[in-house]
Amino acid sequence: MKGFEIVTPISLNTYWKVIDLDTRAAGRVLLQARTGADVLLSVAPGISYFTLKSGTSLALELEGGQISVARGSELLTNGTFTGSADGWTMDLADWTYNANAVDKDQDGVTTLYQAFASVAGEIYELIYTLSGAGWVAGVTPSIGGTSGTKQAAIGTYTECIKAADATGLIFTPDNTSRFTIDTISVKKLSRAKLFAYAAAPVTLEVIVQQ
C-alpha cells in the first residue's frame, strides 16, 4: 500500500482561500468536508466551481503532480504602518493614524487606498488584521476593481482575489463602522491550481497519498 500523509486541516469561511500543499508530489489528494457548510472548489476565485457537499469527500488524481503555490514579493509599501501612514491615501476626516496602525474612527465611507500595478486576470493573496475595542462592522477590500468579502468581526483574514484592472488595493468601510486595521500584505500568486470557499466556517480535511 502506498504511503499517505494527513495534512493540517484548512479552515474556510466566507472568502476564497488557496489550497497550498507546499511542494508535495502526490498520486492522489483526498479532500473531505466532514461537518459544517458545503465547500466550493475552483481553479480561480469566484468563477465556475465544483460543490463538495458537507459530509462527503473528493479524490483528485494528480499522478505525481503538485498542488503548490508560489508567492511573489510584497507589493505594498508600509503595510505595517511603521512610524507613519506613508504610502497610503486616506481622508483624515474619517481615518486617523495611530501607533503603527490606522483607525476608522469617524462616520464616513471614504476609502483607505494604496496604488500598485495590479494586473487583470492575476490572482492576489491579501492578508490583513482588524481589531479595536469599540469595533463596529464592517469593511470590504478590493484588488484591481474586484471586491472581496465584507468583514464584520475582528480577526486576521487571508483572501484570494482575481484582479480586473490596475487600480490596486482599496478598503471601503461602512458609514458608521469603527475599527483598527494593520499588518496588510498583498502578494501575487503563481502556480495556484485550486481554491476553496465556504458560506460558513468549516474545516476542509486533506489527505495526500504518494
Secondary structure, 3 states (H helix, E strand, C coil): CCCEEEEEEEEECCCCEECCCCCCEEEEEEEEECCCCCEEEECCCCCCEEEECCCEEEEEEEEEEECCCEECCCCCCCCCCCCCCCCCECCCCCEEECCCCEEECCCCCCCEEECCCCCCCCEEEEEEEEEEEEEECCEEEEECCEECCCECCCEEEEEEEECCCCCCEEEEECCCCEEEEEEEEEEEEECCCCEEEECCCEEEEEEEEC
